Amino acid sequence: MLPLINRKRKKYKTEDNNEIELKEIGYKLVILFIILLISYESCSIKLKDIEKEKNFKYFFCFASIGKLENVYVREMVDYYKNIGVDKFILGDNNDKNSEKLSDVLQKDIDEGLVDILEYIGQKKHQTDFFKDSYRIYGDQCRWISYYDFDEFLELREGNKQLTVQQYFSDKKFEKCDVILVNWVLYGDDDLLHYEEGLITERFTTGLFNASDNVFVKSIVKGNLRFNPWEEDQTSHRPNHHKNTCYYNGERAKTFNDVIRPPLIKDIYLKHYATKTVEEYILNKLKRGYTSVVLTMSNWVDNFFKLNKVTEEKVRFIEKSLNMTFPKYHYIFEKNTKINN
């Protein structure tokens, strides 16, 4: 009887092992199924993203909001059109009963080159417009640049000027969601008054050592899974985005709106920040900054931060604003004595 009992025990033991093995196989199959499901979903999302990327309506879009810019906007649109921009998304933030961007750009609007988002008579921060424009056009544009009307993108390879298609089709940007581009400030070239002609031809001296060249503006990839301008931002760049790159495709090391030292080898924004003293006081002062409240003294200081102090300029400012700025009298009087 003993051998029979042993055999039965052995049989039962074998059945228990089989049960354990079957359970282990079941667990492994469940885990494998979950892994396959996750892989499928991931591949599906990537395939959808690739499919959408193939179907972008525009390769490069330009987005900017402006006020009292009609005297300059024609040049801005022509400039960017010539380097390959195929869609302009412009916010009209003019006052009621004032000029409108459509006064100058109606032909471009009719042809579908320019779309206008109207904010007439509204007090809007730039990032409000950025958020709206990305929500509407984010799935239509492969890239969207967020610049001001007085910022002109320079793209070069040696002495050769490139188009946005030639530059931003490079594989080094495939993993970038945001590309940062530094300013190069331009001053008044010691001109006093507005003259007809292109900004880029009237002001030709780049201030490559200006301290504010550390500031950047952003080019944002379309079809991101979230609106990059939704959270609190500066107008210079979306905050805290891990896939932010420098102009050379390298991952950005910090999450702020400056790059020190500025990277301006092949690509930079020519920022015509002041133009002449007449344009600065009579045009830019009327527009104001969308995000900063400045005193008149701040406005004047900002102008002379970039431009040479002369008696003519100071007198023009004082007459236009009906104010005096004694500290600049001291500077130009001192310069006059030195020159004499």
C-alpha positions in Angstrom: 0.0 0.0 0.0 2.8 2.3 0.7 4.0 2.6 -2.9 0.5 3.4 -4.0 0.2 6.2 -1.5 3.5 7.6 -2.6 2.4 7.5 -6.2 -0.8 9.3 -5.4 1.1 11.9 -3.5 3.4 12.3 -6.4 0.5 12.7 -8.8 -1.1 15.3 -6.6 2.3 17.1 -6.4 2.5 17.1 -10.2 -1.0 18.5 -10.5 -0.1 21.3 -8.1 3.0 22.1 -10.1 1.0 22.2 -13.3 -1.5 24.6 -11.6 1.4 26.9 -10.5 2.9 26.7 -14.0 -0.4 27.5 -15.6 -0.9 30.5 -13.3 2.6 31.7 -14.1 1.9 31.4 -17.8 -1.4 33.2 -17.4 0.3 36.1 -15.5 3.0 36.3 -18.2 0.4 36.4 -20.9 -1.5 39.2 -19.2 1.7 41.1 -18.8 2.6 40.5 -22.4 -0.8 41.6 -23.5 -0.5 44.8 -21.5 3.0 45.5 -23.0 1.6 44.8 -26.5 -1.4 47.1 -25.8 0.9 50.0 -24.6 3.2 49.5 -27.6 0.3 49.5 -30.0 -1.1 52.7 -28.4 2.3 54.4 -28.5 2.9 53.4 -32.2 -0.6 54.5 -33.0 0.0 57.9 -31.5 3.3 58.2 -33.3 1.8 57.2 -36.6 -1.0 59.7 -36.2 1.6 62.4 -35.4 3.6 61.4 -38.5 0.5 61.4 -40.6 -0.5 64.8 -39.4 3.0 66.1 -39.9 2.9 65.0 -43.5 -0.4 66.8 -44.0 0.6 70.2 -42.6 -1.0 72.9 -44.7 2.0 75.3 -44.2 5.6 74.6 -43.5 6.4 77.9 -41.7 4.0 80.5 -40.3 4.7 83.9 -38.9 2.6 85.1 -35.9 2.6 88.6 -34.5 0.3 91.1 -32.9 0.7 94.8 -33.6 -0.7 98.3 -33.2 0.0 101.4 -35.3 2.2 99.3 -37.6 0.8 100.2 -41.0 3.8 102.2 -42.0 6.0 99.2 -41.5 3.9 96.1 -42.1 4.2 96.0 -45.8 8.0 95.6 -45.6 7.7 93.0 -42.9 5.3 90.8 -44.9 7.4 91.1 -48.1 10.6 90.3 -46.2 9.3 87.1 -44.6 7.5 86.1 -47.8 10.9 86.3 -49.6 12.6 83.9 -47.2 9.8 81.4 -47.5 7.1 82.1 -44.9 3.8 80.8 -46.4 1.3 82.0 -43.9 1.0 85.1 -41.8 -1.2 85.2 -38.7 -1.5 88.8 -37.5 -3.3 90.2 -34.5 -4.8 93.6 -35.0 -4.7 95.4 -31.7 -5.4 98.9 -33.0 -7.8 101.3 -31.2 -11.3 101.8 -32.4 -11.6 104.5 -35.2 -7.9 104.0 -35.9 -6.0 102.4 -38.7 -6.4 98.7 -39.4 -3.9 96.2 -40.7 -6.4 95.4 -43.5 -6.0 98.9 -44.8 -2.6 97.9 -46.1 -2.9 94.1 -46.4 -6.3 93.5 -48.0 -4.8 92.0 -51.2 -2.8 89.6 -49.2 -5.8 88.7 -47.1 -7.9 88.1 -50.2 -5.1 85.8 -51.6 -5.0 83.8 -48.4 -1.4 84.8 -47.5 -2.5 86.8 -44.4 -5.1 86.0 -41.8 -6.2 88.7 -39.3 -7.3 88.0 -35.7 -9.1 91.1 -34.5 -8.5 92.5 -31.1 -9.7 96.1 -32.0 -10.0 98.3 -28.9 -9.0 95.5 -26.6 -6.1 95.5 -24.1 -4.3 92.3 -24.9 -1.1 90.7 -23.7 1.0 89.2 -26.5 0.7 85.8 -25.0 -3.1 86.0 -25.2 -2.7 86.3 -29.0 0.0 83.6 -29.0 -2.4 81.2 -27.2 -5.2 82.0 -29.6 -3.1 81.7 -32.7 -1.6 78.3 -31.7 -5.1 77.0 -30.8 -6.4 77.9 -34.3 -3.3 77.2 -36.4 -1.2 74.8 -34.4 -2.3 71.8 -36.5 -1.8 73.6 -39.8 1.7 74.9 -39.4 4.9 72.8 -39.2 6.6 75.7 -37.4 5.2 79.0 -36.1 7.5 81.9 -35.3 6.4 84.3 -32.6 8.1 87.6 -33.4 7.3 91.4 -33.3 6.8 93.5 -36.3 10.2 95.1 -35.9 12.1 91.8 -35.7 13.6 90.4 -39.0 14.9 86.9 -39.1 18.4 86.5 -40.5 19.3 83.1 -41.9 22.8 82.5 -43.3 25.2 79.8 -44.3 28.4 81.8 -44.7 27.5 84.6 -47.1 24.5 82.7 -48.5 21.1 83.7 -47.3 18.8 80.7 -46.7 15.0 80.3 -46.7 13.1 79.0 -43.7 12.6 75.7 -45.7 16.3 75.2 -46.2 17.2 76.0 -42.6 14.5 74.4 -40.6 14.1 71.2 -42.6 17.4 70.0 -41.1 17.2 66.7 -39.2 18.8 68.4 -36.1 15.5 70.1 -35.4 13.3 66.9 -35.5 13.4 66.5 -31.7 12.9 70.2 -31.0 9.5 71.5 -30.0 10.8 75.1 -29.4 13.8 76.8 -31.2 15.2 79.9 -29.5 16.7 82.7 -31.6 18.8 85.6 -30.1 18.3 89.3 -30.9 20.8 91.6 -32.5 19.8 95.1 -31.6 19.8 97.9 -34.2 19.8 101.6 -33.2 19.2 104.9 -35.0 22.4 105.1 -37.1 22.4 108.8 -35.9 19.4 109.6 -38.0 16.8 112.0 -36.6 13.6 111.8 -38.6 11.5 109.2 -40.4 12.2 108.9 -44.1 10.5 106.7 -46.6 12.3 103.6 -47.4 12.9 100.1 -46.1 13.9 99.7 -42.4 16.6 97.2 -43.4 18.2 99.7 -45.7 17.8 102.8 -43.5 19.4 101.1 -40.4 22.4 99.0 -41.3 24.6 99.0 -38.1 24.0 96.0 -35.9 24.9 96.5 -32.3 26.5 93.1 -31.8 27.7 94.0 -28.3 24.4 95.3 -26.9 23.6 93.8 -23.6 20.0 93.0 -24.6 21.2 90.6 -27.3 21.0 87.9 -24.7 17.2 87.9 -25.1 15.5 85.3 -27.3 12.3 84.8 -29.3 10.7 81.5 -30.1 9.8 79.3 -33.1 7.3 76.6 -31.9 6.6 73.3 -33.6 3.0 72.7 -34.7 0.8 69.8 -33.6 2.0 69.6 -30.0 -0.3 67.7 -27.8 -0.8 70.8 -25.6 -0.9 74.5 -26.3 2.6 75.7 -25.2 1.3 79.2 -24.4 -1.4 78.0 -22.0 0.5 78.5 -18.8 2.0 81.8 -17.5 4.7 82.8 -20.0 6.8 85.7 -21.1 6.4 86.8 -24.7 9.9 85.6 -25.4 9.4 81.8 -25.0 7.0 79.1 -23.7 8.1 78.3 -20.1 9.5 75.0 -18.9 9.4 73.1 -22.1 11.9 70.2 -22.0 12.3 69.9 -25.8 13.6 73.5 -26.2 16.6 73.9 -28.5 19.2 76.4 -29.5 19.6 77.5 -33.1 22.0 74.6 -33.7 19.6 71.9 -32.5 21.3 71.4 -29.1 19.0 71.0 -26.1 18.6 74.3 -24.1 20.3 74.1 -20.7 18.1 76.7 -18.9 14.4 77.6 -18.7 14.4 81.3 -19.1 14.3 83.9 -21.9 18.0 84.7 -22.2 21.0 82.9 -23.6 24.4 84.0 -22.3 26.5 84.5 -24.3 24.1 85.1 -27.2 24.3 82.6 -30.1 24.3 84.7 -33.3 26.6 82.8 -35.7 24.2 81.6 -38.4 20.8 82.8 -37.3 19.5 85.8 -35.3 16.7 88.4 -35.2 17.6 91.9 -36.4 15.6 93.8 -33.8 15.0 97.4 -34.9 14.2 98.5 -31.4 14.2 102.3 -31.7 14.6 103.4 -35.3 14.9 107.3 -35.3 14.2 109.4 -32.3 11.1 110.8 -34.2 9.8 107.3 -34.8 10.6 106.2 -31.3 8.7 109.1 -29.6 5.8 109.6 -32.0 5.2 106.0 -33.0 6.6 103.5 -30.6 5.7 105.6 -27.5 2.0 105.7 -28.7 2.0 101.9 -29.2 3.6 101.2 -25.8 4.7 97.8 -24.6 2.1 95.2 -24.3 3.4 93.7 -21.1 5.4 96.5 -19.3 4.4 99.9 -17.9 7.2 102.4 -18.3 7.6 105.9 -17.1 8.7 108.6 -19.6 12.1 108.6 -18.0 12.3 104.8 -18.6 11.3 105.3 -22.3 14.1 107.9 -22.8 16.6 105.8 -20.9 15.8 102.9 -23.2 16.4 105.0 -26.3 19.8 106.3 -25.1 20.8 102.8 -23.9 21.2 102.0 -27.6 21.9 105.4 -29.2 24.3 108.2 -28.9 23.2 111.2 -26.8 23.2 114.4 -28.9 21.7 117.8 -28.2 19.4 117.5 -31.3 17.9 114.2 -30.0 17.4 115.5 -26.5 15.8 118.7 -27.6 13.5 116.8 -30.0 12.4 114.5 -27.1 11.8 117.4 -24.7 9.8 119.4 -27.2 7.7 116.3 -28.2 7.0 115.3 -24.6 6.9 118.8 -23.1 9.4 117.6 -20.4 13.0 118.1 -19.5 15.7 115.5 -18.9 18.6 117.4 -17.2 20.9 114.3 -16.9 21.2 114.2 -20.7 22.0 117.9 -20.9 25.1 117.1 -18.8 26.1 114.3 -21.1 25.8 116.2 -24.4 27.3 119.4 -22.9 30.3 117.3 -21.7 30.6 115.7 -25.1 30.5 119.2 -26.7 33.4 120.4 -24.5 35.5 117.4 -25.3 34.9 117.8 -29.0 35.9 121.4 -28.8 
